[in-house]
Amino acid sequence: MKFFNIMIVYLCLFVSCKDQKNSVEKVGTAFEQGKYDVFGAKISDVNALSPTIMLEKYRELEVLDTLALQFAATVVDVCQTKGCWMTLALDQGEEAMVKFKDYGFFMPKDIIGKEVLVNGKAFIEEMSVDDQRHFAKDAGKSNAEIASITEVKKNYGFEADGVLLIK
């Protein structure tokens, strides 16, 4: 009986680990050949989505949906207070706001324009005016820019448990 249970576990693992290539696009060889700094959990650079496919995935989500995956993109902005969040460029001028799981790690403040690969959960959120103003202040925006924020905004969010930064 014990042998039978062990065989069922192995069979379930084998079936659940099928290669799913239909929605994955390799982002290139930079993560495979280059060296990178690791922040948070050690993650693999295999099967990362491109910013274009990531935007498609976001557009399929509703508020409160989550999707576990990893994608590579260029850093657009970073919290200048302590590196506790960053925004990444998606396709068509869209951006994703990345925060770090349980504030377990922070990013360097000088990585704007650099490529990163993030691993974690994508979601859609509605960001309050107060939160938008807080992030604008962290980003070093002017008082006039901060005061101009007056409406709740739908946002592409991402909670990263690990980040790879190309050196």
LINKAFEN-V661636 format. One record per residue. N is the residue number from 1. RES is the residue in three letters. PHI is phi in radians with two decimals (NA if undefined). Layout:
[[N & RES & PHI] [N & RES & PHI]]
This chain:
[[1 & MET & NA] [2 & LYS & -1.08] [3 & PHE & -1.08] [4 & PHE & -1.08] [5 & ASN & -1.12] [6 & ILE & -1.13] [7 & MET & -1.12] [8 & ILE & -1.14] [9 & VAL & -1.07] [10 & TYR & -1.09] [11 & LEU & -1.10] [12 & CYS & -1.09] [13 & LEU & -1.10] [14 & PHE & -1.10] [15 & VAL & -1.21] [16 & SER & -1.34] [17 & CYS & -1.76] [18 & LYS & -1.13] [19 & ASP & -1.31] [20 & GLN & -1.91] [21 & LYS & -1.60] [22 & ASN & -1.12] [23 & SER & -2.06] [24 & VAL & -1.90] [25 & GLU & -2.18] [26 & LYS & -1.14] [27 & VAL & -1.63] [28 & GLY & 2.22] [29 & THR & -1.86] [30 & ALA & -1.06] [31 & PHE & -1.30] [32 & GLU & -1.38] [33 & GLN & -1.72] [34 & GLY & -1.44] [35 & LYS & -1.71] [36 & TYR & -2.50] [37 & ASP & -1.58] [38 & VAL & -1.88] [39 & PHE & -2.11] [40 & GLY & 1.34] [41 & ALA & -1.19] [42 & LYS & -1.26] [43 & ILE & -2.20] [44 & SER & -1.58] [45 & ASP & -1.79] [46 & VAL & -1.50] [47 & ASN & 1.16] [48 & ALA & -1.34] [49 & LEU & -1.45] [50 & SER & -1.42] [51 & PRO & -1.03] [52 & THR & -1.14] [53 & ILE & -1.21] [54 & MET & -1.07] [55 & LEU & -1.08] [56 & GLU & -1.06] [57 & LYS & -1.09] [58 & TYR & -1.05] [59 & ARG & -1.19] [60 & GLU & -1.46] [61 & LEU & -1.48] [62 & GLU & -1.94] [63 & VAL & -1.00] [64 & LEU & 1.44] [65 & ASP & -1.33] [66 & THR & -2.32] [67 & LEU & -2.52] [68 & ALA & -1.48] [69 & LEU & -2.95] [70 & GLN & -2.41] [71 & PHE & -2.57] [72 & ALA & -1.95] [73 & ALA & -2.84] [74 & THR & -1.63] [75 & VAL & -1.31] [76 & VAL & -1.69] [77 & ASP & -2.68] [78 & VAL & -2.43] [79 & CYS & -1.00] [80 & GLN & -1.51] [81 & THR & -1.38] [82 & LYS & -2.62] [83 & GLY & 1.38] [84 & CYS & -1.51] [85 & TRP & -2.73] [86 & MET & -2.65] [87 & THR & -1.98] [88 & LEU & -2.07] [89 & ALA & -1.34] [90 & LEU & -1.80] [91 & ASP & -1.45] [92 & GLN & 1.01] [93 & GLY & 1.35] [94 & GLU & -1.42] [95 & GLU & -2.38] [96 & ALA & -2.04] [97 & MET & -1.57] [98 & VAL & -1.87] [99 & LYS & -2.04] [100 & PHE & -1.96] [101 & LYS & -0.89] [102 & ASP & 0.95] [103 & TYR & 0.82] [104 & GLY & -1.29] [105 & PHE & -2.78] [106 & PHE & -2.32] [107 & MET & -1.76] [108 & PRO & -1.08] [109 & LYS & -1.45] [110 & ASP & -1.92] [111 & ILE & -1.88] [112 & ILE & -1.05] [113 & GLY & 1.59] [114 & LYS & -1.63] [115 & GLU & -1.53] [116 & VAL & -2.33] [117 & LEU & -2.13] [118 & VAL & -1.98] [119 & ASN & -2.17] [120 & GLY & 2.81] [121 & LYS & -2.11] [122 & ALA & -1.62] [123 & PHE & -2.77] [124 & ILE & -1.86] [125 & GLU & -2.33] [126 & GLU & -1.81] [127 & MET & -1.65] [128 & SER & -1.18] [129 & VAL & -1.07] [130 & ASP & -1.06] [131 & ASP & -1.13] [132 & GLN & -1.05] [133 & ARG & -1.16] [134 & HIS & -1.05] [135 & PHE & -1.17] [136 & ALA & -1.11] [137 & LYS & -1.13] [138 & ASP & -1.03] [139 & ALA & -1.41] [140 & GLY & 1.46] [141 & LYS & -1.22] [142 & SER & -1.28] [143 & ASN & -1.05] [144 & ALA & -1.14] [145 & GLU & -1.14] [146 & ILE & -1.14] [147 & ALA & -1.16] [148 & SER & -1.31] [149 & ILE & -1.42] [150 & THR & -2.33] [151 & GLU & -2.28] [152 & VAL & -1.10] [153 & LYS & -2.22] [154 & LYS & -1.33] [155 & ASN & -2.36] [156 & TYR & -1.44] [157 & GLY & -1.87] [158 & PHE & -2.65] [159 & GLU & -1.86] [160 & ALA & -1.62] [161 & ASP & -1.76] [162 & GLY & -2.73] [163 & VAL & -2.41] [164 & LEU & -1.89] [165 & LEU & -2.06] [166 & ILE & -1.19] [167 & LYS & -1.25]]
